[in-house]
Amino acid sequence: MTDPHPFIAGLPKAELHVHHVGSASPRIVAELAARHPDSKVPTDPEALVDYFTFTDFAHFIEVYLSVVDLVRTPEDVRLLTFEVARDMARQNIRYAELTVTPFSSTRRGIPEAGFMEAIEDARKAAEAELGVVLRWCFDIPGEAGLQSAEETVRLAVEHRPEGLVSFGLGGPEIGVDRPQFKPYFDRAIAEGLHSVPHAGETTGPQTIWDALTALRAERIGHGTSSVRDPKLLEHLAEHRIALEVCPTSNIATRAVTDIERHPIREMVRAGVLVTVNSDDPPMFGTDLNNEYAVAARLLELDERGIADLAKNAVEASFLDPTGKRKLAEEIDTYTANWLRPPGR
C-alpha cells in the first residue's frame, strides 16, 4: 500500500481517547487567548507551533493547563466543544468519547449548570448539524489531588449530563498512585459509568495493574508500558481490555523516545485489542487521520487491516449495540467499495 492517506481520509471512524481542551485548534486557542489577554498563551496561531513544543511530560502539563485557563465562560465552553466536533467531522469521525475535565472549569468560576448546558448544547448541535455523535468521559485531573476526585464524581452524579458514559483519571502518573482514587471510581461505577483511567504511559506496568484491580478499568488510556509485562499483555488480551494508543502523543511527551520503537507492534502481536487515537491533536501537530497513517506504517497494514483497526475502536466503544453494528457496517461498506475493481 503506497499511500494510505486517501483511504483513511474517507474511512468512517470512532475515537475513544481525545481530550476536550486539548483538541482546540490553533485558530480557536488564538481566539480564546485574544478574549483573555492576561494569559501568556500566544494569540498568533503560527506562534502556537513553538508554544506547543514540549520538553517532557511535566512541561506538556504546564502548557496544557495554560490553555485550560483560557476557557472561562459557558460561551467559551460551547465554542470550544462545537469547533472540536467540526474538526472531527472533517476527518469522517462519526463517534467520539471526548474526555472532559469539569473540575478545571468549575474551579475557575464557570457555573456548574452553565458548564453542563454548554457541552450538551454543543453535543446536540454537533449531531444535528455535523453528523458527529459525542459522548463524555468525566476526567479527574490527578495533579489536583483527591479534592478534584471528590468534585468530579459529585459533578458526574449530581449534574449528570445526558451524554456522560464514563469516568477517567488523567494528568501525571508519577507520584499519583491509582489506588487512592478507588472510592471515587467505585461511586461512579455504581452510577452506571464505565471506568477508563490513564495508566502506564510514563510509569511501569504496575500502574496498569493498579488501574485494573483498584479502579476496575474497562479500557486503559495509553498503556504504553504494558509490553514490559507478558502476563499483563496476556490478561489484557484474554479479557478484551482495550488499549487507547496515541502514537504521536507518546513521542511529543517523551513517553516513547522514537516512533520506530513504539510498542504498538508488541501489543498487536500479543493479541491485545488496540485502538488508535489522537489524544491532544493540535498540541501534538496531528489528527486522527494521521495517527491511522502512522499505525498503518508501523503495523504494515493494507486497507482491510486499517478498516479492522477502525472496527476495534467501535468494539471497544460505549456505543449501544445498534450503534456499534451500524458503524461497523458503514466501515465494511466503505472498504468494500474502495477495493471494488473499476466498472464492477
KOLKESE-69039 format. One record per residue (C-alpha): x, y, z; residue in three letters. Coordinates in steps of 0.05 Angstrom, whole numbers, padded with zeros to 5 digits, always signed. Example, Ala and Ser with C-alpha at 12.3 -4.5 7.8 and 13.67 -1.06 7.14 Angstrom:
<sites>
+00246-00090+00156ala
+00273-00021+00143ser
</sites>
This chain:
<sites>
+00000+00000+00000met
+00036+00062-00025thr
-00002+00119+00008asp
-00056+00103+00060pro
-00079+00175+00069his
-00134+00177+00015pro
-00166+00113+00042phe
-00161+00136+00114ile
-00190+00205+00099ala
-00256+00176+00077gly
-00258+00119+00127leu
-00314+00125+00179pro
-00281+00125+00247lys
-00293+00126+00322ala
-00245+00158+00372glu
-00240+00139+00445leu
-00182+00178+00474his
-00185+00252+00457val
-00185+00310+00506his
-00235+00367+00504his
-00189+00427+00515val
-00130+00391+00483gly
-00169+00387+00418ser
-00175+00462+00409ala
-00146+00481+00342ser
-00094+00538+00338pro
-00148+00582+00310arg
-00193+00570+00370ile
-00137+00575+00420val
-00115+00641+00389ala
-00187+00667+00391glu
-00194+00647+00465leu
-00126+00679+00481ala
-00149+00744+00448ala
-00212+00742+00491arg
-00168+00736+00554his
-00106+00779+00542pro
-00079+00768+00613asp
-00058+00697+00590ser
+00012+00680+00567lys
-00015+00637+00511val
+00002+00668+00442pro
-00054+00699+00402thr
-00018+00683+00336asp
-00036+00613+00310pro
+00034+00607+00279glu
+00068+00623+00346ala
+00028+00567+00378leu
+00071+00516+00340val
+00131+00535+00381asp
+00089+00542+00444tyr
+00065+00470+00435phe
+00136+00441+00432thr
+00145+00403+00496phe
+00209+00385+00532thr
+00178+00330+00574asp
+00111+00307+00603phe
+00114+00358+00660ala
+00123+00414+00610his
+00065+00388+00570phe
+00020+00390+00632ile
+00043+00462+00645glu
+00025+00484+00575val
-00040+00445+00574tyr
-00063+00479+00638leu
-00047+00547+00609ser
-00096+00531+00552val
-00147+00505+00602val
-00144+00573+00636asp
-00170+00605+00571leu
-00237+00571+00579val
-00272+00616+00629arg
-00345+00624+00610thr
-00401+00578+00586pro
-00395+00613+00518glu
-00321+00593+00515asp
-00341+00521+00531val
-00395+00519+00478arg
-00349+00549+00425leu
-00293+00501+00440leu
-00337+00439+00441thr
-00373+00453+00376phe
-00309+00471+00339glu
-00276+00407+00363val
-00335+00369+00333ala
-00327+00408+00268arg
-00255+00386+00263asp
-00277+00314+00276met
-00329+00318+00221ala
-00275+00338+00171arg
-00240+00273+00187gln
-00302+00229+00180asn
-00303+00215+00254ile
-00374+00190+00266arg
-00369+00178+00341tyr
-00323+00204+00395ala
-00318+00197+00470glu
-00289+00264+00490leu
-00251+00268+00555thr
-00276+00329+00594val
-00246+00355+00659thr
-00303+00395+00691pro
-00264+00409+00755phe
-00215+00451+00715ser
-00272+00495+00691ser
-00316+00499+00752thr
-00258+00517+00798arg
-00243+00575+00751arg
-00313+00602+00764gly
-00355+00573+00708ile
-00423+00556+00740pro
-00435+00481+00743glu
-00503+00484+00709ala
-00475+00532+00656gly
-00418+00484+00640phe
-00464+00424+00632met
-00513+00464+00589glu
-00456+00488+00545ala
-00427+00419+00529ile
-00496+00389+00520glu
-00519+00444+00473asp
-00456+00435+00432ala
-00465+00359+00432arg
-00536+00363+00406lys
-00517+00414+00353ala
-00457+00372+00331ala
-00501+00312+00319glu
-00556+00351+00284ala
-00512+00396+00241glu
-00447+00356+00232leu
-00468+00283+00240gly
-00417+00273+00296val
-00442+00235+00357val
-00406+00258+00421leu
-00405+00225+00488arg
-00369+00248+00551trp
-00316+00219+00597cys
-00310+00260+00660phe
-00237+00260+00680asp
-00203+00270+00747ile
-00141+00315+00739pro
-00094+00273+00780gly
-00046+00330+00794glu
-00102+00366+00832ala
-00108+00311+00884gly
-00167+00279+00919leu
-00206+00344+00924gln
-00212+00343+00848ser
-00234+00270+00850ala
-00289+00285+00900glu
-00312+00344+00859glu
-00310+00306+00793thr
-00351+00248+00818val
-00401+00296+00851arg
-00410+00334+00786leu
-00418+00268+00749ala
-00471+00242+00796val
-00509+00306+00816glu
-00505+00343+00750his
-00500+00284+00702arg
-00507+00307+00631pro
-00544+00262+00582glu
-00481+00247+00542gly
-00439+00223+00600leu
-00417+00150+00593val
-00351+00141+00630ser
-00304+00163+00686phe
-00229+00174+00678gly
-00164+00195+00710leu
-00112+00237+00674gly
-00053+00282+00688gly
+00015+00260+00711pro
+00024+00188+00735glu
+00090+00195+00773ile
+00073+00207+00846gly
-00002+00199+00833val
-00018+00128+00853asp
-00081+00098+00822arg
-00108+00061+00884pro
-00122+00125+00923gln
-00177+00141+00873phe
-00215+00075+00885lys
-00273+00105+00926pro
-00288+00155+00872tyr
-00287+00104+00816phe
-00330+00057+00859asp
-00382+00112+00865arg
-00380+00128+00790ala
-00386+00054+00771ile
-00445+00046+00819ala
-00479+00102+00780glu
-00470+00063+00715gly
-00408+00097+00688leu
-00352+00059+00654his
-00281+00062+00681ser
-00227+00088+00633val
-00166+00113+00671pro
-00099+00133+00641his
-00045+00085+00663ala
+00025+00061+00644gly
+00042+00120+00599glu
+00101+00147+00638thr
+00104+00094+00692thr
+00111+00019+00692gly
+00063-00040+00685pro
+00045-00038+00759gln
+00005+00026+00746thr
-00037-00012+00695ile
-00047-00070+00744trp
-00069-00019+00796asp
-00119+00012+00747ala
-00147-00057+00732leu
-00153-00081+00804thr
-00167-00018+00843ala
-00205+00023+00791leu
-00237-00035+00753arg
-00213-00006+00687ala
-00252-00029+00625glu
-00203+00006+00578arg
-00134+00034+00592ile
-00112+00103+00568gly
-00044+00094+00534his
-00018+00031+00569gly
+00049+00042+00536thr
+00089+00003+00587ser
+00044-00059+00584ser
+00093-00092+00536val
+00143-00098+00593arg
+00099-00149+00628asp
+00079-00211+00587pro
+00028-00233+00640lys
-00005-00165+00635leu
-00009-00169+00559leu
-00039-00238+00566glu
-00091-00212+00615his
-00109-00153+00571leu
-00117-00198+00510ala
-00157-00252+00546glu
-00207-00202+00576his
-00211-00157+00513arg
-00190-00096+00554ile
-00173-00046+00500ala
-00112-00001+00500leu
-00124+00071+00476glu
-00059+00080+00438val
-00036+00151+00417cys
+00030+00144+00379pro
+00047+00216+00364thr
+00027+00239+00434ser
+00075+00188+00464asn
+00132+00218+00423ile
+00113+00290+00438ala
+00111+00279+00513thr
+00175+00236+00511arg
+00138+00175+00538ala
+00168+00139+00478val
+00235+00161+00451thr
+00229+00140+00378asp
+00167+00125+00336ile
+00203+00065+00307glu
+00207+00037+00378arg
+00134+00049+00393his
+00106-00013+00429pro
+00042-00017+00386ile
+00072-00076+00347arg
+00083-00117+00410glu
+00013-00101+00434met
-00018-00126+00370val
+00026-00188+00367arg
+00003-00205+00437ala
-00070-00204+00414gly
-00089-00141+00453val
-00148-00101+00428leu
-00113-00038+00404val
-00148+00026+00386thr
-00115+00087+00353val
-00128+00157+00380asn
-00101+00228+00376ser
-00102+00250+00450asp
-00090+00325+00444asp
-00084+00331+00368pro
-00069+00405+00353pro
-00020+00408+00411met
+00018+00349+00381phe
+00011+00372+00309gly
-00031+00313+00289thr
-00102+00288+00279asp
-00136+00221+00279leu
-00125+00210+00204asn
-00050+00220+00214asn
-00049+00172+00273glu
-00081+00118+00230tyr
-00028+00130+00177ala
+00027+00123+00230val
-00004+00059+00256ala
-00013+00031+00186ala
+00061+00041+00172arg
+00084+00012+00238leu
+00038-00048+00232leu
+00046-00056+00156glu
-00029-00054+00144leu
-00067-00054+00079asp
-00136-00024+00071glu
-00171-00083+00104arg
-00122-00081+00162gly
-00135-00007+00172ile
-00210-00019+00169ala
-00203-00074+00222asp
-00165-00024+00266leu
-00223+00024+00258ala
-00271-00031+00278lys
-00230-00044+00341asn
-00250+00026+00365ala
-00323+00011+00351val
-00319-00054+00390glu
-00284-00020+00449ala
-00331+00039+00450ser
-00391+00050+00495phe
-00438+00058+00437leu
-00503+00019+00443asp
-00505-00048+00405pro
-00546-00019+00348thr
-00499+00040+00340gly
-00439-00007+00340lys
-00469-00051+00286arg
-00487+00008+00242lys
-00418+00040+00246leu
-00382-00027+00235ala
-00426-00039+00174glu
-00410+00031+00148glu
-00336+00016+00154ile
-00345-00050+00117asp
-00386-00018+00061thr
-00336+00038+00052tyr
-00278-00012+00048thr
-00313-00058+00000ala
-00330+00000-00046asn
-00258+00025-00043trp
-00230-00043-00062leu
-00281-00059-00115arg
-00249-00063-00184pro
-00267-00006-00232pro
-00331-00019-00271gly
-00358-00071-00224arg
</sites>
